[in-house]
Amino acid sequence: MPSARALRAALAALEAALGSPAWIVGGYVRDLLLGRPEASDVDLVLESAPAAEAGEWLRRHWGRREPVVAFERFGTAQVSFLVGPGERFTVELVRARREAYLRHSRKPEVEAASLEEDASRRDFTVNTLLLGSRGQVVDPTGKGLEDLRLGVLRTPLEPAATFSEDPLRMLRAARFAAQLGFRLDPSVEEGLRESAARIRIVSVERVRDELLKLLLAPGAAAGLHLLLDTGLLAQVAPEVAQMAGVEQGGYHLGDVFLHSALAVERSPGARVVRLAALLHDVGKPGTARVSPSGPTFHRHQQVGAEIARQLLRRLRLPNSEVERVARLVELHMHPIQYRSEWADSAVRRLWHRAGDLLPELLQLARADTLASGYPGTGQLDELERRLEVVARENPGGLKPALGGAQLKAWKGWPDGPWIGRAQRLLLEAAVQGELRPGDDDAEEAARAHLQRRLAEWRPRSGERGMPSA
């Protein structure tokens, strides 16, 4: 990853070669001045040179083979290349411009403009600061440095105009508040409320990416509350907004939304876990009932899992990720319900059901507990120790001691539903600890077990019975 000094050197060489002043702008400059880690994305603004030409020069300067991606209509170009395993360095180049969205369009109209006009069309004053090749910082709006010092998000123009140009900036406001701990200028917060419905014209993919960045931020709870309070959440994820105001009993802190937002912030920064933390109780609004002992939410896990699937598919997340999150939502109560008196078979059953999701399920359970006001996580610590014992005792996992071919060879029966039923009996026996598939006499023990269960076997309609002795 090029250092700030190396970037300035490349900038100076670029200016000399093309005869156009060029500046580093945006989040890279902001984070550099805040002392935050250097970003892997850099934005350059050019006063006169075409972006595609500057991008091609940078590609040659750095000796890269990756092609420059140019978007002539928008006056932008991109140079991107790998700098390490899974690590990519990207430079976005743009000719100083102004742009505007037509009322019902997702594509902006773009034309060339001065450097000052380009700064005025950016999202927030703290992102308009320019860093030159000699290390000089220029504040084209006259407000960026002060807002950076105060930790304030303010738009260069009136909020309505800024958000009209690109409505995604409304989600970026909440994301920056979550990432940087900045507060919104009152005019910006009011502008979010007034323009919230306009977020609908933004593509699902851009909305999804901003939401994910917010969820992974250190102050995710504050960002989520900002989305809720301004009406943006109801536009992009109404299922989540509906959790607000749904009261809970017991150890829970606040309503379902507050609890879920806290769970996000108190979970590890992994995407699947944070999504599951946000959605683990999303089924509660639809299952809430009042009883003499307080609110109940019967089957909210199963209902929530289906809601999570629908929402995440709508946001176009990968199917594998959707299913992992939904499965975590469905299972999230199991570790929470653990008690010391659980039989070993109950612990084995949880271990088997969770499968490769077990680490993430335990992380979710801890976040859920920490966001609920429970007195510590001692029970989860104990459960984790018992699960580790199960894992050591069953390195190959829990599975039926006899496969289908072995069952058929046992009595010479053809394929049929009886094989599945027999294997379910054997799996349950493994869960109960009655059979250990890795033992030397595992097959003999499995056949003896099935033989003992013959008296309980009742063939279903149209199904042949179990093989007899």
Secondary structure, 3 states (H helix, E strand, C coil): CCCHHHHHHHHHHHHHHHCCCEEEECHHHHHHHHCCCCCCEEEEEECCCCHHHHHHHHHHHCCCCCCCEEEHHHCEEEEEEEEECCEEEEEEEEECEEEEECCCCCCEEEEECCHHHHHHCCCCHHHCCEECCCCCEECCCCCHHHHHHHCEECCCCCHHHHHHHCCHHHHHHHHHHHHHCCEECHHHHHHHHHHHHHHHHCCHHHHHHHHHHHHCCCCHHHHHHHHHHHCHHHHHCHHHHCCCCCCCCCCCCCCHHHHHHHHHHCCCCCHHHHHHHHHCCCCHHHHEEEECCEEEECCHHHHHHHHHHHHHHHCCCCHHHHHHHHHHHHHCHHHHCCCCCCCHHHHHHHHHHHHHHHHHHHHHHHHHHHCCCCCCCHHHHHHHHHHHHHHHHCCCCCCCCCCHHHHHHHHCCCCCHHHHHHHHHHHHHHHHCCCCCCCCCHHHHHHHHHHHCHHHCCCCCCCCCCCCC
